[in-house]
Amino acid sequence: VGMDMDGIKPFLTYATTATTTSEGEADLKSTAFELGATVALGGDDSVVFNYSSATFNDGTNAGTETGFELGYGTTVGPVALGVGYGSASSSNSDANTTAAADGASQTDIEVKMSYSF
């Protein structure tokens, strides 16, 4: 869901899933959401903020992954420039799951340039 409020574009994404294997083994249930906004700064400049959270449970193990992103974008003539920073962390009850290890964290910086003609 998103809307445009005179230069501010908030958004919300929500999903929930439940999966059962063909052998009727453990169910995997997960829920995730993202909440954020893109804010126009004037001209072609904008800032975006995004917070996300996801939980999972397979009947034996449970965990949570959370993260946030902050980015800035602008255009100069035909060139679009963007830079972003993000961080994510996780916790789970069993390090043998497919999710990241308990207490794991990740940080990244993205720089992007594109040219249109």
Number of C-alpha atoms within 10 A of each C-alpha: 8 12 11 12 9 8 12 16 15 18 15 15 12 13 10 12 10 12 13 12 9 6 6 8 11 13 14 17 16 18 15 17 15 17 17 19 19 19 19 18 14 9 8 12 16 18 18 18 18 18 18 18 18 18 18 20 18 17 11 10 14 18 20 20 21 18 18 18 18 18 18 19 19 19 16 10 10 9 12 16 15 17 15 17 15 17 15 17 18 20 19 21 14 15 13 11 14 7 17 19 17 18 11 13 15 11 12 10 12 10 12 10 12 10 11 7 5
